[in-house]
Amino acid sequence: MTLVFNKAWWGQLSILFFWAITFIILLQFDSVFNPQNDLLLLLLPLAWGSIVGTLPTFKPDSVVITPKNVMLFVWFNKLIIIPLEILWLGNMIPVEAYFNQEISTEIITTIISFVAFVVGWNFFPKKQGLHTIAPLHSLKIWAGVYFIIAFFSIFLLYGSLSNYWSGAIFTYVTLEIVEQNASTAGLLANIGQRFLPFSVLFAWYEWQKKKVRIYKLTHIVWLLLCLAGTLSSNRSNMAYPLLMLLSIMCMGWKTRYVFWWALLFSISIIFLFFYGYVRVQPSLDTEVLGILLEDFLDRREYIIQAHQLYIGSPYQITPLLSIPPSSPTLLASFLEPVPIIGKAFREQSGPYVYNLAYHDSLVSQDKVIPVAGELYYNGGYFLVAVGYILFGIVYRWLDVTFKKNAEINPPVAAAFFYLALLFSATLLLSLSVLVQFMVYNAAPALLLIAANWSRIRKAS
């Protein structure tokens, strides 16, 4: 691993301030009377500046939509936006029992996870990755097969397309339908829905090859078709297929103002939160939508809380510090989302332990255990470092493979971009959600990659 350093003034300044504030904290810190939480929070944006301002490998790509930029966007929110948000507006994670507790462990865990990820990212050679090969000649057939699988799955779960259109966007309707179809056929149908966005991807690719002149507005039609197949998904699984399609639609879209794009996308997350606000309603019309929007915008605390909760606040780790580690949770967390097998591991899993600590009861299982927190719970700072080094290596491999295939084989590049989005659960969500993504969402991408991989092996 060879590191090359920049000499950006703001990177060097970040390093200087990081160590100066660390020294001040060490001199004045007292866990009860002088916890220094504000200064501790300031270490997070300074850690970001120290890395991004000095390592060229962490410079954002000029092409806007790449796995690397998605990764940087997540860390940008976790290390800059959310800490500054907490300093300005306060912690909105509703864990009242720990309101005045110092957060040194949480901050150290977050910094170690980031630094370890950077080490893993730089450890993977940039020139390696999956070998490239021309797209499959039978993509039209693939598009048709994927569409049939998705159409049959939607019909099997909802009974008709009209039921899908009228009920799929509502959370409780979808949950009821999934519970009613808790069989092998229902499981396969749930997985089968994920094939529709890929069918749209293949059809778009074949369509754009035949066009001499492509009008940008026509891309909106394809994006809407992609969105139509994800209505019964949660917010991340609706956004991921759209980003996947955009990743190859906008391959030539470059900018010098990546920071401002990151800020704009951070603000746009508000619309995802509003969609979640809408989904829990029993029904919807134009009048109700207007009332909901007005109420949503008035609830500033809800918006800030959602941002801190879904992107990742240091305070998410806090509930795990209130309980002594008993039995390891990692194996159970990996197995818990697996159909049938997972039932036996539910009460030993990280999500179960975390929600028990978070709510101080079993009243709800709705909170996602942060990956860094679960690793710390199981093995302290050492396991956090090892885990995030591995995450950095895998993420770099996905990024390199995407870029090597972006121009030669856009469909398979999009599949790797989609896997990178699913893998971002290691930064945003939990290990259990990562496995859940791989079980329920990854099949169409993995099948396409496997088909291309077999052709590569035959060619060699």
Salt bridges, closest charged atoms under 4 A:
ASP61 OD2 - LYS403 NZ 2.70
GLU85 OE2 - HIS307 ND1 2.88
GLU206 OE2 - LYS209 NZ 3.48
GLU336 OE2 - ARG346 NE 3.76
ASP366 OD1 - HIS359 NE2 2.92
ASP366 OD2 - LYS367 NZ 2.84
ASP399 OD2 - LYS403 NZ 2.85
